[in-house]
Amino acid sequence: NTKNSKTLPNSKTLPNTKNSKTLPNSKTLPNTKNSKTLPNSKTLPNTKNSKTLPNSKTLPNTKNSKTLPNSKTLPNTKNSKTLPNSKTLPNTKNSK
């Protein structure tokens, strides 16, 4: 029991000083490299993305507004003509 309690604090003090020295040393090196790559790569695609969005939005918007009223007017006149025509035919058959 006295031997086991002497090995615990002795082995705990040695790796603790080694671990605390490796952590701040390896953290300082990649931190300066990571902060430099983030703003550099973010500025390049940001100017490209803002140019493509408004340009591609203006083109299909004029095409979509032209196709909607044009295709709505054609089936609308056809549907109003077929409804009263087909309603008159079965109505005379049912009264007979």
Residue frames as a rotation matrix with the C-alpha (Angstrom) as fourth column:
ASN 1
0.565 0.825 0.000 0.00
0.825 -0.565 0.000 0.00
0.000 0.000 -1.000 0.00
THR 2
0.522 -0.449 -0.726 2.86
0.070 -0.825 0.561 2.40
-0.850 -0.343 -0.399 0.78
LYS 3
-0.578 -0.758 0.302 4.59
0.335 0.116 0.935 1.40
-0.744 0.641 0.187 -2.43
ASN 4
-0.204 0.605 0.770 1.51
0.978 0.097 0.183 1.99
0.036 0.790 -0.612 -4.57
SER 5
0.794 0.521 -0.315 0.87
0.557 -0.830 0.031 5.45
-0.245 -0.200 -0.949 -3.16
LYS 6
0.119 -0.835 -0.538 4.49
0.030 -0.538 0.842 6.47
-0.992 -0.117 -0.040 -3.92
THR 7
-0.661 -0.383 0.646 4.34
0.589 0.269 0.762 5.46
-0.465 0.884 0.047 -7.59
LEU 8
0.255 0.884 0.392 1.14
0.963 -0.194 -0.188 7.38
-0.090 0.425 -0.901 -8.34
PRO 9
0.847 0.102 -0.522 2.26
0.140 -0.990 0.034 10.96
-0.513 -0.102 -0.852 -7.56
ASN 10
-0.116 -0.985 -0.131 5.73
-0.053 -0.126 0.991 10.34
-0.992 0.122 -0.037 -9.03
SER 11
-0.628 -0.091 0.773 4.51
0.694 0.383 0.609 9.19
-0.352 0.919 -0.177 -12.42
LYS 12
0.450 0.875 0.176 1.87
0.881 -0.404 -0.246 11.93
-0.144 0.266 -0.953 -12.52
THR 13
0.573 -0.283 -0.769 4.31
0.032 -0.930 0.366 14.81
-0.819 -0.234 -0.524 -12.15
LEU 14
-0.475 -0.866 0.155 6.60
0.166 0.085 0.982 13.72
-0.864 0.492 0.103 -14.96
PRO 15
-0.526 0.258 0.811 4.17
0.850 0.187 0.492 13.45
-0.025 0.948 -0.318 -17.91
ASN 16
0.541 0.779 -0.317 2.28
0.776 -0.608 -0.167 16.56
-0.323 -0.156 -0.934 -16.75
THR 17
0.217 -0.542 -0.812 5.23
-0.097 -0.839 0.535 18.88
-0.971 -0.037 -0.235 -17.36
LYS 18
-0.798 -0.516 0.312 5.86
0.210 0.247 0.946 17.30
-0.565 0.820 -0.088 -20.75
ASN 19
-0.237 0.812 0.534 2.23
0.970 0.224 0.090 17.53
-0.046 0.539 -0.841 -21.86
SER 20
0.623 0.489 -0.611 1.82
0.525 -0.840 -0.137 21.16
-0.580 -0.235 -0.780 -20.88
LYS 21
-0.187 -0.777 -0.601 4.91
-0.167 -0.578 0.799 22.12
-0.968 0.250 -0.022 -22.88
THR 22
-0.841 -0.139 0.523 3.80
0.429 0.417 0.801 20.38
-0.330 0.898 -0.291 -26.08
LEU 23
0.076 0.987 0.144 0.29
0.941 -0.023 -0.339 21.82
-0.331 0.161 -0.930 -26.10
PRO 24
0.632 0.212 -0.745 1.05
0.113 -0.977 -0.182 25.57
-0.767 0.031 -0.641 -26.33
ASN 25
-0.388 -0.876 -0.286 4.00
-0.270 -0.189 0.944 25.00
-0.881 0.444 -0.163 -28.68
SER 26
-0.828 0.097 0.552 2.06
0.506 0.551 0.663 23.03
-0.240 0.829 -0.506 -31.29
LYS 27
0.204 0.978 -0.046 -1.00
0.890 -0.205 -0.407 25.29
-0.407 0.042 -0.912 -30.96
THR 28
0.257 -0.162 -0.953 0.82
-0.038 -0.987 0.157 28.51
-0.966 -0.004 -0.260 -31.81
LEU 29
-0.757 -0.653 -0.021 2.25
-0.075 0.055 0.996 27.25
-0.649 0.756 -0.090 -35.09
PRO 30
-0.686 0.503 0.526 -0.91
0.724 0.404 0.559 26.05
0.069 0.764 -0.642 -36.91
ASN 31
0.189 0.804 -0.563 -2.98
0.781 -0.471 -0.410 28.92
-0.595 -0.363 -0.718 -35.51
THR 32
-0.115 -0.298 -0.948 -1.08
-0.249 -0.915 0.318 31.58
-0.962 0.272 0.031 -37.45
LYS 33
-0.969 -0.245 0.031 -1.30
-0.049 0.312 0.949 29.48
-0.242 0.918 -0.314 -40.61
ASN 34
-0.462 0.869 0.179 -5.04
0.883 0.469 0.006 28.86
-0.079 0.160 -0.984 -40.28
SER 35
0.241 0.574 -0.782 -5.96
0.495 -0.766 -0.409 32.50
-0.834 -0.289 -0.469 -39.69
LYS 36
-0.461 -0.488 -0.742 -4.07
-0.395 -0.636 0.663 33.54
-0.795 0.598 0.101 -42.82
THR 37
-0.979 0.078 0.188 -5.73
0.198 0.566 0.800 30.99
-0.044 0.820 -0.570 -45.12
LEU 38
-0.275 0.957 -0.089 -9.30
0.844 0.196 -0.499 31.75
-0.460 -0.213 -0.862 -44.04
PRO 39
0.306 0.451 -0.838 -9.62
0.058 -0.888 -0.457 35.45
-0.950 0.091 -0.298 -45.05
ASN 40
-0.581 -0.614 -0.534 -7.54
-0.507 -0.240 0.828 34.92
-0.637 0.752 -0.172 -48.20
SER 41
-0.957 0.223 0.187 -9.69
0.291 0.726 0.623 32.14
0.004 0.650 -0.760 -49.65
LYS 42
-0.153 0.957 -0.246 -12.93
0.799 -0.026 -0.600 33.85
-0.581 -0.288 -0.761 -48.57
THR 43
-0.064 0.080 -0.995 -12.29
-0.210 -0.975 -0.065 37.08
-0.976 0.205 0.079 -50.48
LEU 44
-0.886 -0.373 -0.275 -11.74
-0.338 0.113 0.934 35.36
-0.317 0.921 -0.226 -53.82
PRO 45
-0.776 0.613 0.147 -14.95
0.599 0.645 0.476 33.30
0.197 0.457 -0.867 -54.18
ASN 46
-0.204 0.726 -0.657 -17.05
0.647 -0.403 -0.647 36.04
-0.734 -0.557 -0.388 -52.58
THR 47
-0.362 0.022 -0.932 -16.56
-0.470 -0.868 0.162 38.45
-0.805 0.497 0.325 -55.48
LYS 48
-0.956 0.002 -0.293 -17.31
-0.257 0.469 0.845 35.68
0.139 0.883 -0.448 -57.98
ASN 49
-0.658 0.737 -0.153 -20.49
0.751 0.630 -0.195 34.56
-0.047 -0.244 -0.969 -56.21
SER 50
-0.168 0.609 -0.775 -22.00
0.315 -0.711 -0.628 38.03
-0.934 -0.350 -0.073 -55.92
LYS 51
-0.588 -0.105 -0.802 -21.52
-0.639 -0.547 0.540 38.59
-0.496 0.830 0.254 -59.65
THR 52
-0.958 0.189 -0.216 -23.16
-0.001 0.751 0.660 35.33
0.287 0.633 -0.719 -60.74
LEU 53
-0.609 0.757 -0.237 -26.25
0.655 0.311 -0.688 35.67
-0.447 -0.575 -0.685 -58.55
PRO 54
-0.041 0.662 -0.748 -27.77
-0.098 -0.748 -0.657 38.93
-0.994 0.047 0.096 -59.89
ASN 55
-0.596 -0.263 -0.758 -26.74
-0.741 -0.182 0.646 38.11
-0.308 0.947 -0.086 -63.47
SER 56
-0.950 0.219 -0.221 -28.44
0.098 0.885 0.456 34.72
0.295 0.412 -0.862 -63.63
LYS 57
-0.527 0.796 -0.298 -31.51
0.583 0.083 -0.808 36.00
-0.618 -0.600 -0.508 -61.75
THR 58
-0.275 0.398 -0.875 -32.33
-0.450 -0.858 -0.248 38.70
-0.850 0.326 0.415 -64.28
LEU 59
-0.806 -0.119 -0.579 -32.26
-0.589 0.255 0.767 36.39
0.056 0.960 -0.275 -67.29
PRO 60
-0.828 0.510 -0.232 -34.74
0.452 0.853 0.261 33.66
0.331 0.112 -0.937 -66.21
ASN 61
-0.551 0.643 -0.532 -37.00
0.385 -0.370 -0.846 36.22
-0.741 -0.670 -0.044 -64.55
THR 62
-0.390 0.395 -0.832 -37.94
-0.731 -0.682 0.019 37.87
-0.560 0.615 0.555 -67.86
LYS 63
-0.778 0.078 -0.623 -38.42
-0.428 0.661 0.617 34.49
0.460 0.747 -0.481 -69.50
ASN 64
-0.837 0.452 -0.309 -40.64
0.547 0.697 -0.463 33.14
0.007 -0.556 -0.831 -66.71
SER 65
-0.449 0.696 -0.561 -42.95
0.030 -0.615 -0.788 36.14
-0.893 -0.371 0.256 -66.64
LYS 66
-0.476 0.233 -0.848 -43.48
-0.858 -0.336 0.389 35.86
-0.195 0.913 0.360 -70.41
THR 67
-0.827 0.106 -0.552 -44.32
-0.151 0.904 0.400 32.17
0.542 0.414 -0.731 -70.41
LEU 68
-0.852 0.491 -0.183 -46.80
0.373 0.324 -0.869 32.32
-0.368 -0.809 -0.459 -67.54
PRO 69
-0.233 0.840 -0.491 -49.42
-0.347 -0.543 -0.764 34.71
-0.908 -0.008 0.418 -68.98
ASN 70
-0.426 0.018 -0.904 -49.03
-0.904 0.016 0.427 33.29
0.022 1.000 0.010 -72.48
SER 71
-0.844 0.068 -0.533 -49.73
-0.029 0.985 0.173 29.69
0.536 0.161 -0.829 -71.51
LYS 72
-0.786 0.590 -0.186 -52.50
0.295 0.093 -0.951 30.73
-0.543 -0.802 -0.247 -69.11
THR 73
-0.343 0.664 -0.664 -54.54
-0.691 -0.657 -0.301 32.53
-0.636 0.355 0.685 -71.75
LEU 74
-0.597 0.052 -0.800 -54.59
-0.694 0.467 0.548 29.60
0.402 0.883 -0.242 -74.17
PRO 75
-0.813 0.303 -0.497 -55.97
0.364 0.931 -0.029 26.84
0.454 -0.204 -0.867 -71.91
ASN 76
-0.776 0.542 -0.321 -58.33
0.093 -0.404 -0.910 29.28
-0.623 -0.736 0.263 -70.21
THR 77
-0.332 0.666 -0.668 -60.36
-0.896 -0.443 0.002 29.91
-0.295 0.599 0.744 -73.38
LYS 78
-0.543 0.078 -0.836 -60.38
-0.439 0.822 0.362 26.22
0.716 0.563 -0.413 -74.19
ASN 79
-0.922 0.149 -0.358 -61.56
0.370 0.610 -0.700 25.23
0.114 -0.778 -0.617 -70.72
SER 80
-0.616 0.731 -0.294 -64.45
-0.274 -0.549 -0.790 27.67
-0.738 -0.406 0.539 -70.65
LYS 81
-0.281 0.489 -0.826 -65.66
-0.955 -0.055 0.293 26.40
0.098 0.871 0.482 -74.05
THR 82
-0.645 -0.040 -0.763 -65.53
-0.172 0.981 0.094 22.72
0.745 0.192 -0.639 -73.13
LEU 83
-0.972 0.234 -0.035 -67.37
0.081 0.192 -0.978 23.09
-0.222 -0.953 -0.205 -69.83
PRO 84
-0.287 0.938 -0.194 -70.73
-0.606 -0.335 -0.721 24.43
-0.741 -0.089 0.665 -71.06
ASN 85
-0.167 0.183 -0.969 -70.61
-0.937 0.276 0.213 22.27
0.306 0.944 0.126 -74.20
SER 86
-0.716 -0.160 -0.679 -70.18
-0.071 0.985 -0.156 18.98
0.694 -0.063 -0.717 -72.38
LYS 87
-0.903 0.428 0.030 -72.70
-0.027 0.012 -1.000 19.97
-0.429 -0.903 0.000 -69.75
THR 88
-0.231 0.855 -0.464 -75.49
-0.888 -0.380 -0.258 20.52
-0.397 0.353 0.847 -72.26
LEU 89
-0.344 0.047 -0.938 -75.09
-0.678 0.678 0.282 17.15
0.649 0.733 -0.202 -73.92
PRO 90
-0.829 0.039 -0.557 -75.47
0.290 0.882 -0.370 14.85
0.477 -0.469 -0.743 -70.89
ASN 91
-0.832 0.550 -0.069 -78.18
-0.233 -0.460 -0.857 17.09
-0.503 -0.697 0.511 -69.47
THR 92
-0.146 0.797 -0.586 -80.57
-0.989 -0.124 0.078 16.40
-0.011 0.591 0.807 -72.36
LYS 93
-0.402 -0.065 -0.913 -79.82
-0.309 0.949 0.068 12.70
0.862 0.309 -0.402 -72.15
ASN 94
-0.974 -0.019 -0.224 -80.63
0.202 0.365 -0.909 12.56
0.099 -0.931 -0.352 -68.46
SER 95
-0.570 0.816 -0.096 -84.03
-0.612 -0.499 -0.614 14.26
-0.549 -0.291 0.783 -68.87
LYS 96
-0.101 0.498 -0.861 -85.05
-0.868 0.379 0.321 11.70
0.486 0.780 0.395 -71.50
